[in-house]
Amino acid sequence: DIDVECLAVINDTVGALMSCAHSDRDCAIGLILGTGTNACYIEKLENVGLWDGDYNEPKQVMINTEWGALGDDGCLDFVKTEYDRQVDKHSINPGRQIYEKMISGMYMGEIVRLALEKLRKHGLLFGGKGSEELSTRGRFYTKYVSEIESDVDDHFKNTKQVFEELALEKYSDEDCRIAQYVCSLVSTRAAFLASVGVAALLNKMDRQDVTVAVDGSLYRFHPHFHDLMVEKIQQLVKPGMKFKLMLSHDGSGKGAAIVTAVANRLRESEKESIGENGLEN
């Protein structure tokens, strides 16, 4: 009984960008760092060869990069590890979404698990004794990475809790330190790889001040992801360029509502102008 009219279709990157742009007019990039990863940015129409719409002001359009597919042509093979190759091999789409598989939350926990298992098999972790959970593909959740890296002292409260959930019976403080180190290596690499993408967009846009809207559980809950990204982007952008990363709250909901409201307002103004032209004629 509800009459629904679809005025716009957007993805989560555009939703994140629009949600933040509502309060920050410098927002020009939308970034998702959650189960998957993707980004969109605002581009000048003169740079968009496929644009077949109008050239009215503002002469800009949002580009959905689908950057998760970067590396499908082999350009990232030089940074792939044996763990990346195993994750890709056992995924539902081997050979595709390579960049995403090296960054996002769907795969990060599995990369850590594979590294820990190799150390364990070589007798360098848990006294060489593992568990069925640790040897099960997909059982080391990405949330464990955030929890383990949230430990700030030598009590390793979170790390030990994760070990217990994985049914690991024998572990030492040294095992906790090694697990922390492995997690930090994998998450830092992910943050740096995501930063490369953001820096490339910032340099291409060549604006002096840009706010990057970021949404997703990986960015939201990992204790160091934001700081790592700011540090690396700063090293990669053009001198003098300013940027900030802004957490997007409910981008999919709020952002979609804003886009719909704008689309409806534009449609109504077009109707009014058509009506006025009709009266004049």
Buried (B, 14 or more C-beta within 10 A) or exposed (E): EEEEEEEEEBBBBBBBBBBBBEEBEBBBBBBBBBBBBBBBBBBEBEEBEEEEEEEEEEEBBBBBBBBBBBBBEEEBEEEBBEBBEBBBEEBEEEEBBBBBBBBBBBBBBBBBBBBBBBBBEEEBBBEEEBBEBBEEEEBBBBBBBBBBBBBEEEEBEBBBBBBEBBEBEEBEEEBBBBBBEBBBEBBBBBBBBBBEBBBBBBEEBEBEEBBBBBBBBBBBBBBBBBEBBBBBBEEBBEEEBEBEBBBBBEBBEBBBBBBBEEBEEEEEEEEEEEEEEEEEE
